[in-house]
Amino acid sequence: MSDDEIERDEHVAVYLRFRQVFGDATGRSATARKRKTKKEGASVPFAPGRDPHGLGDVMDSLALKMGWTSSLAKSELLSSWASIVGEETAEHSEPVGIEEGVLAVRCDSTAWATQLRLMRAQVTTTIAQRYPDAGIESVRFDGPNAPSWKRGPRSIPGRGPRDTYG
C-alpha cells in the first residue's frame, strides 16, 4: 500500500467512525435536527412565563436595569408634593429641587416656612415611606427671597445699615 492509499483509508475510517457514533446525518432533515435539540415543554401553550407582561411591569424592569429608579422617584416626589403635605399647604409651598439628598422647598412667606419646619419630621417620614428610592435625607424650607443689600455696585463691606431703616 502506498502512502496515498493509507491517508485515504484513514480519513474514510474516521468518517465511518463518526457516522457510527453520531448517526447518519443524511437520513434526517434540518428541522428534525433542530427539533431534537429543543427542550421538552418549551413550546407548550399556557405554560408559565408565556403570558405577555403589562407595560408597567416592563417599564419597571427597564428602569431598574438602567438605574433610573432614583431619578424617577425624585421626579415623582416633586410632582406629587400636594399629596405629601396636603392641598392647602401645597398652595403656599413648592419643591424647588433636590441636591445631595436635601429637598429644597420655597414657601410664600416666612410664616409658612416656619409652619413647615415644625412639620419637618412628618414630611420626611412620609417621603421616606412613599419614595425610598429618592434618597431624601432632609428637607430645607426657605422663605420668600427678600432683597439683599450685601451685593451690588454700591455695597460696602461691614455690618450695613442699622437704625436708619427703623
C-alpha positions as CSV (number, residue, x, y, z in Angstrom):
1,M,0.0,0.0,0.0
2,S,1.2,3.4,-0.9
3,D,1.1,6.5,1.4
4,D,-1.8,7.9,-0.6
5,E,-3.9,4.8,0.0
6,I,-3.2,4.9,3.7
7,E,-4.2,8.5,4.1
8,R,-7.3,8.0,2.0
9,D,-8.2,5.0,4.1
10,E,-7.6,6.8,7.3
11,H,-10.0,9.6,6.6
12,V,-12.6,7.1,5.4
13,A,-12.1,5.2,8.7
14,V,-12.6,8.5,10.7
15,Y,-15.7,9.3,8.7
16,L,-17.2,5.9,9.2
17,R,-16.4,6.1,13.0
18,F,-18.1,9.5,13.3
19,R,-21.1,8.1,11.4
20,Q,-21.3,5.2,13.7
21,V,-21.1,7.4,16.9
22,F,-23.3,10.3,15.8
23,G,-25.6,8.6,13.3
24,D,-26.2,9.2,9.7
25,A,-26.8,12.9,9.1
26,T,-28.3,12.4,5.6
27,G,-31.3,10.4,7.0
28,R,-32.6,13.5,9.0
29,S,-33.8,16.8,7.7
30,A,-32.5,20.1,9.1
31,T,-35.7,20.7,11.0
32,A,-35.5,17.2,12.6
33,R,-32.1,18.0,13.9
34,K,-33.4,21.3,15.4
35,R,-36.4,19.6,16.9
36,K,-34.2,17.1,18.6
37,T,-32.2,19.8,20.4
38,K,-35.2,21.7,21.7
39,K,-36.1,21.3,25.3
40,E,-39.3,19.4,26.1
41,G,-42.2,21.6,27.1
42,A,-40.6,24.8,25.9
43,S,-43.4,25.5,23.4
44,V,-46.3,24.4,25.4
45,P,-49.3,26.9,25.3
46,F,-50.3,28.3,28.7
47,A,-47.0,27.3,30.2
48,P,-45.5,29.6,32.9
49,G,-43.7,32.6,31.5
50,R,-45.7,32.6,28.3
51,D,-48.2,35.3,29.2
52,P,-47.5,38.8,28.0
53,H,-46.3,41.3,30.6
54,G,-48.1,44.6,31.3
55,L,-46.5,47.9,30.2
56,G,-46.0,48.9,33.9
57,D,-44.0,45.7,34.6
58,V,-41.9,46.1,31.5
59,M,-41.1,49.8,32.4
60,D,-40.3,49.0,36.0
61,S,-37.9,46.3,35.0
62,L,-36.3,48.6,32.4
63,A,-35.9,51.4,34.9
64,L,-34.4,49.0,37.4
65,K,-32.0,47.6,34.8
66,M,-30.9,51.0,33.6
67,G,-30.6,52.5,37.1
68,W,-33.3,55.1,36.6
69,T,-35.3,54.3,39.8
70,S,-33.7,57.1,41.8
71,S,-34.3,59.8,39.2
72,L,-37.9,58.6,38.6
73,A,-38.6,58.6,42.3
74,K,-37.3,62.1,42.7
75,S,-39.4,63.5,39.8
76,E,-42.5,61.6,41.1
77,L,-41.8,63.2,44.5
78,L,-41.7,66.7,43.1
79,S,-44.9,66.2,41.1
80,S,-46.9,64.7,44.0
81,W,-46.0,67.4,46.6
82,A,-49.7,68.2,47.2
83,S,-50.4,64.6,48.2
84,I,-47.5,64.6,50.7
85,V,-48.2,67.8,52.6
86,G,-51.9,68.5,51.7
87,E,-53.6,70.8,49.3
88,E,-53.7,73.9,51.4
89,T,-50.0,73.7,52.4
90,A,-49.0,72.9,48.8
91,E,-50.7,76.1,47.6
92,H,-48.2,78.1,49.8
93,S,-45.1,76.0,49.1
94,E,-43.4,74.4,46.2
95,P,-40.4,72.0,46.0
96,V,-37.6,73.7,44.1
97,G,-35.1,70.8,43.7
98,I,-33.1,68.0,45.2
99,E,-29.4,68.3,45.8
100,E,-27.2,65.7,47.6
101,G,-30.2,64.2,49.4
102,V,-31.7,67.6,50.6
103,L,-35.1,68.6,49.3
104,A,-35.4,72.4,49.0
105,V,-38.9,73.8,49.4
106,R,-39.7,77.5,48.7
107,C,-42.6,78.9,50.8
108,D,-44.8,82.0,50.1
109,S,-44.0,83.6,53.5
110,T,-41.7,83.1,56.5
111,A,-44.8,82.1,58.5
112,W,-45.4,79.1,56.1
113,A,-41.7,78.3,56.2
114,T,-41.9,78.2,60.0
115,Q,-45.0,76.0,59.9
116,L,-43.4,73.5,57.6
117,R,-40.3,73.4,59.7
118,L,-42.5,72.3,62.6
119,M,-43.9,69.6,60.3
120,R,-40.4,68.5,59.1
121,A,-40.4,65.1,60.8
122,Q,-43.8,64.2,59.5
123,V,-42.9,65.3,55.9
124,T,-39.6,63.5,56.0
125,T,-41.2,60.3,57.3
126,T,-43.9,60.4,54.6
127,I,-41.3,60.9,51.9
128,A,-39.2,58.1,53.2
129,Q,-42.2,55.7,53.2
130,R,-43.6,56.6,49.8
131,Y,-40.4,57.3,47.9
132,P,-37.5,55.3,49.4
133,D,-35.6,55.3,46.1
134,A,-35.4,59.1,46.0
135,G,-32.7,59.1,48.7
136,I,-34.1,62.2,50.6
137,E,-32.3,62.6,53.9
138,S,-33.6,66.0,55.0
139,V,-35.9,68.8,53.9
140,R,-34.9,72.5,53.8
141,F,-37.8,75.1,53.9
142,D,-36.9,78.6,52.7
143,G,-38.9,81.7,53.0
144,P,-39.5,84.1,50.1
145,N,-36.5,85.8,48.6
146,A,-36.1,89.1,50.4
147,P,-34.0,91.9,48.9
148,S,-30.4,91.9,50.0
149,W,-28.1,94.9,50.4
150,K,-25.0,92.7,50.6
151,R,-24.2,92.8,46.9
152,G,-24.3,95.3,44.2
153,P,-22.5,98.3,42.8
154,R,-22.9,100.5,45.9
155,S,-22.4,97.9,48.6
156,I,-19.6,98.4,51.2
157,P,-18.0,95.9,53.5
158,G,-19.2,95.9,57.1
159,R,-22.3,95.3,59.1
160,G,-24.6,97.5,57.0
161,P,-27.4,99.9,57.9
162,R,-28.7,99.9,61.5
163,D,-31.2,102.3,62.8
164,T,-31.6,104.3,59.6
165,Y,-34.3,101.8,58.3
166,G,-36.2,101.7,61.5
